[in-house]
Amino acid sequence: MRFLPLAAAAAFGFTLLTTGCSTVDKAQACIEANKVITETGAKITQLADDPKAMEKALEDGAAKLEDVAQTAGNTTLNEALQKLADSFKGLNVNNANEAVDATQKVANDTAQAVKTIAQECT
């Protein structure tokens, strides 16, 4: 199933993002980033048959990631969150084929971001 990489990335990210953050702001950003990534991944998976709703979920997820990035207190964490937000914002989902492509791109980009975020949060 194509959605498995996104679920795996979110689960992996949760484990790493919630262990060992060194400052309060950074720790909170790690927790919030994981929450946003997990929620957005779950929403777009559910919305694979509704391109407009998927695009809206991606826009909402991007906005939330940008909010978390602003409070991260860590340049690398901020950049990783902003890069993922930009990826979400850059996706156009106008039909079922684009929805499938967007889901795969989100899974790939999320996996990359989770790796970087995890390194900053351990």
C-alpha positions as CSV (number, residue, x, y, z in Angstrom):
1,M,0.0,0.0,0.0
2,R,1.4,3.4,-0.9
3,F,0.5,5.0,2.4
4,L,2.6,2.8,4.5
5,P,5.8,4.9,4.1
6,L,4.0,7.9,5.6
7,A,2.6,5.9,8.5
8,A,6.1,4.4,9.1
9,A,7.7,7.8,9.0
10,A,5.2,9.2,11.5
11,A,5.7,6.4,13.9
12,F,9.4,6.6,13.6
13,G,9.3,10.3,14.1
14,F,7.1,10.1,17.2
15,T,9.6,7.8,18.8
16,L,12.6,10.0,18.1
17,L,10.9,13.3,18.4
18,T,9.7,12.7,21.9
19,T,13.0,11.5,23.4
20,G,15.7,13.8,24.5
21,C,15.0,17.3,23.4
22,S,17.3,19.6,25.4
23,T,15.4,22.8,25.8
24,V,11.8,23.5,26.7
25,D,11.1,25.4,23.4
26,K,12.8,22.8,21.4
27,A,11.1,20.0,23.2
28,Q,7.7,21.6,22.6
29,A,8.6,22.1,19.0
30,C,9.6,18.5,18.6
31,I,6.3,17.3,20.1
32,E,4.2,19.8,18.1
33,A,6.0,18.9,14.9
34,N,5.3,15.2,15.4
35,K,1.7,16.0,16.1
36,V,1.3,18.1,12.9
37,I,3.1,15.6,10.7
38,T,1.0,12.7,12.1
39,E,-2.3,14.6,11.8
40,T,-1.5,15.8,8.3
41,G,-0.4,12.3,7.1
42,A,-3.6,10.8,8.5
43,K,-5.8,13.4,6.9
44,I,-4.3,13.1,3.4
45,T,-4.5,9.3,3.6
46,Q,-8.2,9.6,4.3
47,L,-8.8,12.2,1.6
48,A,-7.2,10.3,-1.3
49,D,-10.6,10.3,-3.1
50,D,-11.2,14.0,-2.4
51,P,-8.5,16.1,-4.1
52,K,-9.9,19.5,-3.0
53,A,-10.1,18.4,0.6
54,M,-6.6,16.9,0.4
55,E,-5.2,20.1,-0.9
56,K,-6.8,22.0,1.9
57,A,-5.4,19.5,4.5
58,L,-1.9,20.1,3.0
59,E,-2.3,23.8,3.2
60,D,-3.5,23.6,6.8
61,G,-0.6,21.2,7.7
62,A,1.9,23.6,6.0
63,A,0.5,26.6,8.1
64,K,0.8,24.6,11.3
65,L,4.4,23.5,10.4
66,E,5.3,27.1,9.8
67,D,3.9,28.1,13.2
68,V,5.9,25.3,14.9
69,A,9.0,26.3,13.0
70,Q,8.8,29.9,14.3
71,T,8.9,28.7,17.9
72,A,11.5,26.0,17.5
73,G,14.4,28.0,18.8
74,N,16.8,25.9,16.7
75,T,17.9,26.8,13.2
76,T,18.2,23.3,11.8
77,L,14.8,22.3,13.2
78,N,13.3,25.5,11.9
79,E,14.7,24.9,8.4
80,A,13.5,21.2,8.3
81,L,10.0,22.2,9.3
82,Q,9.9,25.1,6.9
83,K,11.2,22.9,4.0
84,L,8.4,20.4,4.7
85,A,5.8,23.2,4.9
86,D,7.0,24.5,1.6
87,S,6.7,21.0,0.1
88,F,3.1,20.7,1.3
89,K,2.3,24.2,-0.1
90,G,3.8,23.4,-3.4
91,L,1.5,20.4,-4.1
92,N,-1.4,20.9,-6.4
93,V,-4.1,18.3,-6.1
94,N,-6.8,18.7,-8.8
95,N,-7.6,15.0,-9.5
96,A,-7.2,11.5,-8.3
97,N,-3.9,11.0,-10.1
98,E,-2.4,14.1,-8.5
99,A,-3.8,12.9,-5.1
100,V,-1.8,9.7,-5.4
101,D,1.3,11.5,-6.5
102,A,0.9,14.1,-3.7
103,T,0.5,11.3,-1.1
104,Q,3.7,9.7,-2.3
105,K,5.6,13.0,-2.3
106,V,4.4,13.8,1.2
107,A,5.5,10.4,2.4
108,N,9.0,10.9,0.9
109,D,9.4,14.4,2.0
110,T,8.1,13.6,5.5
111,A,10.6,10.7,5.9
112,Q,13.4,13.1,5.0
113,A,12.2,15.8,7.4
114,V,11.6,13.3,10.2
115,K,15.2,12.1,9.9
116,T,16.5,15.7,10.3
117,I,14.1,16.6,13.0
118,A,14.9,13.5,14.9
119,Q,18.6,14.3,14.9
120,E,17.8,17.7,16.3
121,C,15.5,16.4,19.0
122,T,17.7,13.7,20.4
